[in-house]
């Protein structure tokens, strides 16, 4: 069985956070739900690099917006894939730091899950090419 991918999910709206957590956990992800950007940064700072597979955050967080959260998170873990979501349609212009931006309500849960799947797969990196085995003739083997 494959190890579960870990997603750090940040939203100050407890209802949205619990719905997103449920959606992700029922698809086999391990979710670390937090309600503030400061809690998320504390987790990222303490985490072993590579142990968090994705940072999924609301763009509009109190005290620190999602862009700032992404910038600070990358100071601790530069390779961490990030996704920002927002309920305000014009936020697409403001979500400049993350790898992916999705407007809440304008994308289906299926689309969000597919984007997440691609981001966590990309984190693993490309598959290594295996050099083809050189044929060995019977004359060389003796």
Backbone as JSON, one array per atom type, in Angstrom:
{
  "sequence": "XXXXXXXXXXXXXXXXXXXXXXXXXXXXXXXXXXXXXXXXXXXXXXXXXXXXXXXXXXXXXXXXXXXXXXXXXXXXXXXXXXXXXXXXXXXXXXXXXXXXXXXXXXXXXXXXXXXXXXXXXXXXXXXXXXXXXXXXXXXXXX",
  "N": [[0.83, -1.17, 0.0], [0.48, 2.26, -0.79], [2.15, 4.97, 0.85], [0.35, 7.48, 2.63], [-0.28, 10.68, 1.27], [0.52, 13.84, 2.63], [-1.34, 16.66, 3.44], [-1.28, 20.0, 4.24], [-3.73, 21.93, 5.4], [-5.22, 25.06, 5.35], [-7.5, 27.28, 6.66], [-9.48, 29.92, 7.81], [-12.16, 29.77, 8.15], [-14.03, 27.64, 9.86], [-16.01, 25.79, 9.06], [-15.62, 25.5, 6.26], [-13.03, 24.5, 6.37], [-13.43, 22.04, 7.68], [-15.07, 20.7, 5.84], [-13.38, 20.56, 3.59], [-11.31, 19.06, 4.71], [-12.64, 16.63, 5.24], [-13.31, 15.88, 2.59], [-10.75, 15.46, 1.48], [-9.63, 13.51, 3.21], [-11.35, 11.34, 2.78], [-10.5, 10.61, 0.32], [-8.13, 9.44, 0.73], [-5.99, 10.98, 1.6], [-3.77, 12.31, 4.1], [-4.59, 14.71, 6.39], [-3.62, 17.81, 7.74], [-5.25, 19.93, 9.5], [-5.43, 23.42, 10.0], [-6.24, 26.63, 11.44], [-5.06, 29.12, 11.23], [-2.59, 31.18, 9.61], [-0.23, 31.51, 10.98], [-0.13, 29.23, 12.64], [0.14, 27.32, 10.64], [2.65, 27.99, 9.55], [4.26, 27.44, 11.77], [4.01, 24.65, 11.9], [5.14, 23.93, 9.42], [7.74, 24.87, 9.74], [8.71, 23.16, 11.73], [8.5, 20.71, 10.53], [9.92, 17.86, 8.89], [11.73, 18.32, 5.94], [9.94, 17.6, 3.01], [8.07, 15.99, 4.25], [5.58, 17.1, 4.31], [3.31, 17.2, 1.76], [1.8, 19.03, 0.34], [0.73, 22.39, 0.52], [-2.27, 23.74, 1.15], [-4.22, 26.47, 1.02], [-6.45, 29.11, 2.09], [-6.84, 32.13, 0.29], [-7.53, 34.55, 1.49], [-6.76, 35.19, 4.49], [-6.95, 36.01, 7.98], [-4.7, 38.41, 9.42], [-2.46, 37.47, 7.93], [-2.12, 37.11, 4.54], [-2.78, 34.55, 2.02], [-0.79, 34.59, 0.0], [1.44, 35.69, 1.32], [1.79, 33.75, 3.27], [2.54, 31.57, 1.64], [4.96, 32.57, 0.58], [6.53, 32.78, 2.95], [6.45, 30.12, 3.82], [7.93, 28.87, 1.86], [10.45, 29.73, 2.47], [11.22, 28.03, 4.46], [10.73, 25.51, 3.32], [11.55, 25.14, 0.28], [10.74, 23.52, -1.9], [8.09, 22.87, -1.53], [4.93, 22.17, -2.78], [2.21, 24.37, -3.58], [-1.17, 25.52, -3.15], [-3.64, 27.9, -3.6], [-6.87, 28.98, -2.61], [-9.91, 30.82, -3.13], [-12.88, 32.6, -2.33], [-13.57, 34.97, -3.49], [-14.03, 36.31, -6.62], [-12.32, 38.11, -8.01], [-9.92, 37.57, -6.89], [-8.13, 36.03, -8.24], [-6.24, 37.54, -9.55], [-4.74, 38.36, -7.43], [-3.59, 36.14, -6.3], [-0.65, 35.33, -6.47], [1.61, 33.95, -5.65], [1.39, 31.18, -5.32], [1.55, 27.79, -6.67], [-0.78, 26.93, -7.89], [-3.99, 28.38, -8.36], [-7.31, 28.3, -7.32], [-10.64, 29.29, -7.71], [-13.02, 29.34, -5.13], [-16.05, 27.54, -5.28], [-16.26, 28.02, -8.01], [-15.0, 25.94, -9.12], [-15.22, 22.44, -9.35], [-15.35, 19.88, -6.75], [-14.13, 17.62, -7.82], [-12.42, 18.66, -9.76], [-10.68, 20.1, -8.11], [-9.55, 17.99, -6.62], [-8.22, 16.65, -8.67], [-6.3, 18.55, -9.45], [-4.85, 18.65, -7.08], [-3.9, 16.02, -6.98], [-2.15, 16.05, -9.19], [-0.3, 18.01, -8.37], [0.88, 16.84, -6.03], [1.96, 14.58, -7.16], [3.82, 15.68, -8.91], [5.61, 16.68, -7.09], [7.09, 14.49, -6.3], [8.79, 14.23, -8.37], [10.2, 13.58, -11.66], [10.0, 10.32, -13.13], [12.78, 8.21, -12.96], [14.86, 7.5, -15.69], [15.59, 4.31, -16.9], [18.48, 2.76, -17.89], [18.74, 0.81, -20.82], [19.37, -2.67, -20.7], [22.48, -4.04, -21.7], [22.86, -6.29, -24.33], [24.3, -9.48, -23.86], [26.62, -11.41, -25.45], [27.21, -14.9, -26.1], [29.88, -15.38, -26.59], [31.15, -13.28, -25.23], [30.51, -13.87, -22.65], [32.01, -16.1, -21.97]],
  "CA": [[0.0, 0.0, 0.0], [1.24, 3.5, -0.86], [2.01, 5.85, 2.01], [-0.57, 8.59, 2.39], [0.28, 12.01, 1.06], [0.1, 14.75, 3.69], [-1.73, 18.0, 2.99], [-1.5, 21.01, 5.28], [-4.91, 22.66, 4.94], [-5.35, 26.26, 6.17], [-8.67, 28.12, 6.39], [-10.01, 30.48, 9.05], [-13.57, 29.37, 8.21], [-14.01, 26.27, 10.39], [-16.88, 24.92, 8.26], [-14.92, 25.21, 5.01], [-11.89, 23.66, 6.72], [-13.87, 20.67, 7.98], [-15.56, 20.09, 4.59], [-12.2, 20.24, 2.78], [-10.62, 17.96, 5.39], [-13.41, 15.41, 4.98], [-13.15, 15.55, 1.17], [-9.41, 14.94, 1.25], [-9.42, 12.26, 3.96], [-12.09, 10.25, 2.14], [-9.76, 10.23, -0.89], [-6.89, 8.77, 1.11], [-4.93, 11.89, 2.03], [-3.64, 12.63, 5.53], [-4.79, 16.15, 6.43], [-3.27, 18.56, 8.94], [-6.06, 21.15, 9.41], [-5.13, 24.53, 10.91], [-7.11, 27.76, 11.13], [-4.32, 30.37, 11.05], [-1.34, 31.11, 8.86], [0.87, 31.36, 11.95], [-0.08, 27.81, 13.01], [0.66, 26.6, 9.48], [4.1, 28.23, 9.47], [4.91, 26.71, 12.86], [4.07, 23.24, 11.48], [6.1, 23.81, 8.31], [9.08, 25.09, 10.28], [9.12, 21.98, 12.51], [8.37, 19.48, 9.73], [11.05, 17.37, 8.11], [11.49, 18.65, 4.53], [9.36, 16.5, 2.23], [7.03, 15.26, 4.97], [4.31, 17.72, 3.91], [3.3, 17.09, 0.31], [1.09, 20.15, -0.27], [0.13, 23.44, 1.34], [-3.53, 24.17, 0.56], [-4.64, 27.55, 1.91], [-7.34, 30.17, 1.64], [-6.09, 33.33, -0.04], [-7.86, 35.63, 2.41], [-6.64, 34.78, 5.89], [-6.69, 37.16, 8.85], [-3.34, 38.69, 9.88], [-1.47, 37.17, 6.9], [-2.84, 36.51, 3.43], [-2.23, 33.3, 1.51], [0.46, 34.84, -0.72], [2.51, 35.86, 2.31], [1.98, 32.42, 3.86], [3.3, 30.78, 0.68], [6.33, 33.1, 0.54], [7.23, 32.4, 4.17], [6.58, 28.65, 3.85], [9.02, 28.49, 0.94], [11.73, 30.0, 3.13], [11.53, 26.81, 5.22], [10.69, 24.35, 2.43], [11.43, 25.71, -1.06], [10.13, 22.61, -2.88], [6.72, 22.56, -1.12], [3.88, 22.61, -3.7], [1.21, 25.19, -2.91], [-2.41, 25.83, -3.84], [-4.48, 28.87, -2.91], [-8.27, 29.02, -3.03], [-10.59, 32.01, -2.62], [-14.27, 32.77, -2.72], [-13.76, 36.2, -4.23], [-13.67, 36.05, -8.01], [-11.19, 38.92, -8.46], [-8.7, 37.18, -6.17], [-7.19, 35.33, -9.13], [-5.13, 38.43, -9.83], [-3.95, 38.56, -6.22], [-2.94, 34.88, -5.89], [0.51, 35.3, -7.36], [2.73, 33.18, -5.1], [1.15, 29.73, -5.31], [1.66, 27.03, -7.92], [-2.12, 26.83, -8.46], [-5.07, 29.14, -7.72], [-8.65, 27.85, -7.69], [-11.7, 30.05, -7.06], [-14.0, 28.49, -4.43], [-17.37, 27.57, -5.9], [-16.17, 28.05, -9.47], [-14.42, 24.67, -9.55], [-15.85, 21.31, -8.67], [-14.43, 19.1, -5.92], [-13.38, 16.7, -8.68], [-11.32, 19.44, -10.36], [-9.72, 20.38, -7.04], [-8.84, 16.75, -6.31], [-7.31, 16.36, -9.78], [-5.18, 19.48, -9.34], [-4.06, 18.2, -5.93], [-3.2, 14.79, -7.39], [-1.05, 16.43, -10.07], [0.72, 18.72, -7.59], [1.64, 15.94, -5.16], [2.73, 13.69, -8.03], [4.94, 16.46, -9.42], [6.56, 16.84, -5.99], [7.97, 13.32, -6.29], [9.77, 14.39, -9.45], [10.0, 12.67, -12.79], [10.52, 8.96, -12.96], [14.14, 8.08, -13.48], [14.98, 6.63, -16.84], [16.45, 3.16, -16.66], [19.26, 2.44, -19.09], [18.46, -0.55, -21.28], [20.45, -3.64, -20.45], [23.26, -4.36, -22.9], [22.84, -7.74, -24.58], [25.57, -10.16, -23.68], [26.71, -12.57, -26.35], [27.81, -16.07, -25.48], [31.33, -15.28, -26.73], [31.63, -12.38, -24.2], [30.26, -14.47, -21.33], [32.99, -17.12, -21.65]],
  "C": [[0.89, 1.25, 0.0], [1.09, 4.29, 0.42], [1.1, 7.02, 1.65], [0.2, 9.88, 2.19], [-0.3, 12.93, 2.12], [-0.15, 16.14, 3.14], [-1.96, 18.88, 4.2], [-2.58, 21.94, 4.74], [-5.18, 23.83, 5.89], [-6.58, 27.06, 5.73], [-9.2, 28.62, 7.72], [-11.49, 30.17, 9.22], [-13.62, 27.9, 8.62], [-14.88, 25.31, 9.56], [-16.2, 24.53, 6.95], [-13.74, 24.28, 5.26], [-12.32, 22.22, 6.97], [-14.4, 19.97, 6.73], [-14.37, 19.67, 3.72], [-11.43, 19.07, 3.39], [-11.32, 16.64, 5.11], [-13.22, 14.95, 3.54], [-11.8, 14.89, 0.91], [-9.17, 13.61, 1.97], [-10.17, 11.09, 3.33], [-11.45, 9.81, 0.83], [-8.39, 9.67, -0.56], [-5.75, 9.68, 1.51], [-4.93, 12.01, 3.56], [-3.68, 14.16, 5.6], [-4.38, 16.71, 7.78], [-4.06, 19.87, 8.86], [-5.64, 22.18, 10.45], [-5.94, 25.75, 10.47], [-6.37, 29.09, 10.99], [-3.03, 30.13, 10.27], [-0.15, 30.91, 9.8], [1.0, 29.91, 12.42], [0.51, 26.98, 11.87], [2.18, 26.77, 9.38], [4.85, 27.5, 10.57], [5.05, 25.22, 12.51], [5.12, 23.03, 10.39], [7.53, 23.95, 8.82], [9.6, 23.86, 11.01], [9.16, 20.71, 11.67], [9.69, 19.14, 9.03], [10.77, 17.72, 6.65], [11.02, 17.42, 3.75], [8.26, 15.75, 2.94], [5.64, 15.86, 4.75], [4.33, 17.78, 2.39], [2.63, 18.25, -0.4], [0.62, 21.11, 0.8], [-1.09, 23.94, 0.58], [-4.13, 25.21, 1.49], [-5.64, 28.48, 1.24], [-6.49, 31.39, 1.33], [-6.3, 34.42, 1.01], [-7.9, 35.11, 3.83], [-6.44, 36.02, 6.75], [-5.22, 37.22, 9.24], [-2.26, 38.42, 8.83], [-2.21, 36.52, 5.73], [-2.11, 35.28, 2.9], [-0.93, 33.48, 0.76], [1.64, 34.96, 0.24], [2.83, 34.52, 2.99], [2.84, 31.56, 2.94], [4.75, 31.25, 0.63], [7.13, 32.66, 1.77], [7.44, 30.89, 4.26], [7.74, 28.2, 2.99], [10.39, 28.85, 1.49], [12.18, 28.77, 3.92], [11.64, 25.59, 4.31], [10.47, 24.82, 0.99], [10.7, 24.82, -2.08], [8.67, 22.29, -2.57], [5.72, 23.07, -2.16], [2.79, 23.36, -2.93], [0.0, 25.43, -3.8], [-3.18, 26.82, -2.98], [-5.88, 28.81, -3.49], [-8.88, 30.3, -2.44], [-12.0, 32.08, -3.16], [-14.51, 34.05, -3.5], [-13.2, 36.03, -5.63], [-12.44, 36.85, -8.44], [-9.89, 38.57, -7.75], [-7.7, 36.49, -7.07], [-6.0, 36.23, -9.44], [-4.21, 38.56, -8.63], [-3.22, 37.3, -5.77], [-1.73, 34.64, -6.76], [1.63, 34.38, -6.89], [2.6, 31.68, -5.26], [1.36, 29.1, -6.68], [0.32, 27.01, -8.65], [-3.06, 27.72, -7.67], [-6.38, 28.59, -8.23], [-9.68, 28.73, -6.98], [-12.7, 29.09, -6.41], [-15.34, 28.63, -5.14], [-17.33, 27.57, -7.41], [-15.5, 26.79, -10.01], [-15.09, 23.57, -8.74], [-14.84, 20.63, -7.74], [-13.57, 18.14, -6.74], [-12.19, 17.42, -9.31], [-10.25, 19.74, -9.31], [-8.89, 19.14, -6.73], [-7.84, 16.4, -7.42], [-6.09, 17.27, -9.73], [-4.25, 19.08, -8.2], [-3.25, 16.96, -6.3], [-1.99, 15.12, -8.25], [0.06, 17.12, -9.28], [1.53, 17.77, -6.71], [2.44, 14.92, -5.97], [3.95, 14.4, -8.56], [6.01, 16.6, -8.35], [7.55, 15.68, -5.96], [9.04, 13.42, -7.36], [9.52, 13.38, -10.55], [10.58, 11.3, -12.48], [11.89, 8.89, -13.61], [14.14, 7.11, -14.66], [15.95, 5.5, -16.5], [17.16, 2.84, -17.95], [18.95, 1.01, -19.52], [19.67, -1.45, -21.04], [21.16, -3.95, -21.76], [23.2, -5.88, -23.11], [24.24, -8.33, -24.44], [25.59, -11.36, -24.6], [27.39, -13.71, -25.61], [29.34, -15.99, -25.55], [31.9, -14.38, -25.62], [31.5, -13.03, -22.82], [31.31, -15.49, -20.98], [34.34, -16.59, -21.36]]
}
